[in-house]
Structures are given as C-alpha cells and as structure tokens.
C-alpha cells in the first residue's frame, strides 16, 4: 500500500516556489496577507511593550497597545502618501 504524503504535495519545495506562492497570495488576497504580516510584526512589538511597562499593564493591553501603534503608523504613512502624491488618489 502506497503511503499518501499530502504535506509534501501542498508545501513548496524550495525558496523560489515560496516566493511565487507569496506573490500569488499577495495579488489574490492582499488584505488578509497584510493583516497576517501586521500580526507577525505584533509578535515582536507586544513583548517589548509589555517589558517596558510596569506590572500594571496586562498582556492583552500590551497586545492592544502595540496593535494600535501599528494602525497609527500605517495611517500616518498613508496620509503622508496622500498629501505628497495626491494625483494617485
């Protein structure tokens, strides 16, 4: 009986396939990919916020503050882009 190895059929085998898969996902579903990348970046920021704050701050509040800071930075970049390149919008 032949063993069915579905994981090897689904996952990319080399770095070039990973890049092609990411580009395809970015083109088809840009918003979920951006949310995923923001949450991954939040994994780096949230512990730093939690460590910098006193013990009054809970882990959920640290996650919330770091996610809020990511949203604010994103809005600031968007607004500066709109101000300096209005013909694109």
Secondary structure as the mmCIF struct_conf table of DSSP 4:
data_model
#
loop_
_struct_conf.conf_type_id
_struct_conf.id
_struct_conf.beg_label_comp_id
_struct_conf.beg_label_asym_id
_struct_conf.beg_label_seq_id
_struct_conf.end_label_comp_id
_struct_conf.end_label_asym_id
_struct_conf.end_label_seq_id
HELX_LH_PP_P HELX_LH_PP_P1 UNK A 2 UNK A 4
HELX_RH_AL_P HELX_RH_AL_P1 UNK A 6 UNK A 10
BEND BEND1 UNK A 11 UNK A 11
BEND BEND2 UNK A 13 UNK A 14
HELX_RH_AL_P HELX_RH_AL_P2 UNK A 15 UNK A 28
HELX_RH_AL_P HELX_RH_AL_P3 UNK A 30 UNK A 52
BEND BEND3 UNK A 53 UNK A 53
TURN_TY1_P TURN_TY1_P1 UNK A 55 UNK A 56
BEND BEND4 UNK A 57 UNK A 57
HELX_RH_AL_P HELX_RH_AL_P4 UNK A 59 UNK A 84
HELX_RH_3T_P HELX_RH_3T_P1 UNK A 86 UNK A 88
#
